[in-house]
């Protein structure tokens, strides 16, 4: 038994090479990782730019995340502010601009922990809702950081239902000012980021009163802190809302207003205005406001949802190739846990989902760019579809990815539960995405409302957007596949998803109709159908995701190796979805029990090395997914610093790294005062009478 | 618009009354909350004892949890040690003993944050595995706290698979000592609680070598810290493993051993011994070791799983009766979110599960007490069944409850994400239960192995334990129910669960058999069936839980009101399970698509106030579950201090409490240094060149 000197354990030097168990996984890749990375980035040029940005940021010690897992809420906030301020300098130094190609990679490079994101929403809301004059006044102040902005919409008692906001803004003709008030505690602004401690200004959403009448919610620019010494302005009560599950680096804040006066010019007035005599004038279309929320929902999917999911997959899959536990065969070495079917079944579907969502994100971006061009031409026709898409996909992708990250965390056993694995912080971050920017159930019901409308239109022959024409074609039928191999045909499974989604929409519509015809009031009938409506909306999004994945693979002709592995991931994503939601496919007999057995067999074959198949071709193909698992996460191209995980680093030296990182913990810095205070008296029996 | 003085918001005095929205929920209870509480406790006497313990603990400021959400890992550890030491004093003062009726309520009263739990496992392992002489020496030292013990089994590279442990203990005849070593980094002990900073001694599990031969893993008592000054003993490297998702109050530790010598007498030797000449002697049965792990798994279900689930339900349901959002009917006040079908469908099934698991816990306790009596009579026959039950139910109940708490958290929207809601800490605590004391997938597969064995035995007419005789009766069939009301019959749904579980076990057994007959090696065949085997084991536990719930309700004749509401919860738990796992019920046609529609209708009816039913009796019954939701959580009888939740307190003053608690956060204690350092230079444009 050779002994390692304990001192050696703690030195970076033993982290020299790549763990052979991980190195071997990379030698058998069926495709070029570098080419897959470039394709995911949208071209080699983008990969180069991204890597340059990441390198510049990671080389700079101010952006270090080394001690993040040991920091208090105060420390994380201070670090986030320091990084945000330093980033301005860095961008200047590097020649990066907000419109340059580097900009979109900065957030990924910084890995999230940065302040002033709400300052950007402050700027965006003034740009979209402000008059030209307001833009000319406020935007330069904001971009030059002569103020720090925030966005105060949510209240303690009011979230998604904006009409319910209780903050008031009463126009006072005599002074030409609005008087803002928080009439009761539930009206207090609560949650706005950057507002608890940083912001000097914020956009407050309040019920507008003028000439004794209420004109619903409007945005007002309000200064909350002194530009001189940062003290709170008169009439302002504000602070930090305290600890959260994550986002401790953000000063989510509260705000109460007591007779706070702002000049008439501070109501954002591109679309609505109060004139000096108190007359309320609405001009132009307010529909564009939806579009802002819509774009925010879509833009968060990539950075806040798909990135954490890809990171979690990277960590869990690399660790599963290094971790050995129990024996798969008697007499052999302990097996890599990735060789167990149950571990494959946990992780590989999540990897497939990460790719599926990357592609659906591309699809949504394109849809929105096209929609935006139309809107710029004052054609608002696509707005309902875009709104339905952004709502449904935001809900579906965030919920799915949250479960996926949880599975990755649990699949790493005890070490996944250590903060040093990086997984707890990814999980507690991603679960927030299910709640913010619209609660998921409410969003799914908005999508459902659109689908029901389209279904009714389609049924009566009226035109509907291309994405939902399939709703017209609901009819009983049976899946034609006859053996397990046929279920690897994208036509077969895409059809099955389409049939299932259409059936769920049509049966929810029928139930709704029945209830109304039987005399139930419309709103009661709607409420009684909402569980099924939400299910139908999710099914629609799932169908579109599968269809888009299959089409993406189909189009990918240039790279045979990559196309082949993407095809397997697409099959896995689709069959996993059928296996996990078997009920909705079996319900009307479209898929029979016997076919479900074929699907299960095909699905399980996809996961693993299958030794007993008669199809030698298939054998080779089946080898790929398990064998390519590590190369497939390597292609996401996360640096060790961005993963910040003792389990997920490229070199797979997980045990040494866990040990080294643990030693940096403040819990190991000195003997705890608990010894002198409590343990010593207990052990020496000198404490006051037991 | 009346203005509240901001100063008023912050005073406890405004928290006087109960929020009318919550008070009204309690006026319509269909049963006596107090009687239900007493029944859950197992009698009024127990309720009185429990309340007395809780009151004594909560009245004592040392046990306060007031600032827990603001504390660092170091602070939480120190508080946990302080509480553990103080508890000794308290118990003496109150006259509570370890065998008295109060003892089992102490942990609930302290609400978890307490040190020295592993000290208890140290004592337990010596009591069970030590010789009489060892017990006589060590137990008094431990119970008098002349040492603090821990239990060092898990290693950095080895968890559930104990045979793989790498720590070594080599017997040295010349000195009559064992020499303990950590031969490589993956052999380092990692995770043991109380070991990182507190323990002076620990039980180390190591591979025993004597006379040049390895005799597998055995336990050794090792001193790791000086009893004089707490410094590490020679050859010992130890410390804290750093931050985790929760359990920050516990000093989970690491330990390396370098030529650490302990006398021959320190190997626990009730069953195995090394004699002075190095001869290894095994005596008696080692099977009893399984039983220790088995009892630990069962005992954690109540305190570590069902309690957090009940707390999460209490918080989410009370909050949902207070939170108003959007309008259910045009022109009305905003509705309580508990009146939305989607919210009911999120929360009420979790409430039903909390009750279901409370009852299955009673069932398991009784089963184990009976088993223990047999074992004391040296009858080990029931061990395999007990082991299978403890494994499967630990896995099923922890996984189900983890999802349930996550649903409760998300159902509270943004405020659920605030630490002050209490839900994040409940979630991060309960998810650990899926990992510790045996990883869930491995546990399910152990249950599956038992089920397959029993299925084969039953198929060939051999005797099997009563709990699995149903496996003999697998045959095709159809559910006889003809309308949605018939699905409220326990016989109907219990039969359906039984059929489904038996089918899954038999089809996994058939697949296993087919693979082996087609030439696949046994271990490969097993691996290829594990996804389905785990599913079958879960289905078995789900079936037993439903059956036990139905039988518990059936037996409950004395209290009509309580029996009625329990019957609804049982129906809800059962139908929710069918609705959510429709595929396995539809698969072989036992339930048809049309019947699934009836089940769905019955299930959704159960949730809510149904206005449009023709059955006036049913109407009354349906009113109950939604209407009784708050009384049903009140019956769990948690004090506000034990919930430690701004959302879940008995008085429902959620907004005031969130605001008051936030103000206590260290983030509001003073102006952040970030202002002087970063914000001021930025705003005043005095920072070094932008």
Interface residues (C-beta under 8 A of the other chain):
Chain A: X1 X2 X3 X4 X6 X9 X69 X70 X72 X73 X74 X77 X78 X81 X82 X85 X88 X89 X92 X144 X145 X146 X147 X148 X154 X156 X157 X158 X159 X160 X161 X164 X168 X181 X183 X184 X185 X186 X188 X190 X191 X196 X197 X198 X200 X227 X230 X237 X239 X240 X241 X242 X243 X244 X245 X251 X254 X256 X258 X259 X323 X324 X325 X326 X328 X329 X330 X334 X339 X340 X341 X342 X343 X345 X346 X406 X409 X410 X413 X414 X416 X417 X418 X419 X420 X424 X428 X431 X432 X434 X435 X436 X439 X440 X441 X442 X445 X515 X518 X519 X520 X521 X523 X524 X527 X528 X529 X530 X531 X532 X534 X581 X582 X583 X584 X585 X586 X587 X588 X589 X593 X596 X600 X604 X608 X610 X611 X612 X655 X656 X658 X659 X661 X662 X663 X664 X665 X666 X667 X668 X671 X672 X673 X674 X675 X677 X678 X679 X680 X681 X682 X683 X685 X687 X688 X689 X690
Chain B: X1 X2 X3 X4 X6 X9 X69 X70 X72 X73 X74 X77 X78 X81 X82 X85 X88 X89 X92 X144 X145 X146 X147 X148 X154 X156 X157 X158 X159 X160 X161 X164 X168 X181 X183 X184 X185 X186 X188 X190 X191 X196 X197 X198 X200 X227 X230 X237 X239 X240 X241 X242 X243 X244 X245 X251 X254 X256 X258 X323 X324 X325 X326 X328 X329 X330 X334 X340 X341 X342 X343 X345 X346 X406 X409 X410 X413 X414 X416 X417 X418 X419 X420 X424 X428 X431 X432 X434 X435 X436 X439 X440 X441 X442 X445 X515 X518 X519 X520 X521 X523 X524 X527 X528 X529 X530 X531 X532 X534 X581 X582 X583 X584 X585 X586 X587 X588 X589 X593 X596 X600 X604 X608 X610 X611 X612 X655 X656 X658 X659 X661 X662 X663 X664 X665 X666 X667 X668 X671 X672 X673 X674 X675 X677 X678 X679 X680 X681 X682 X683 X685 X687 X688 X689 X690
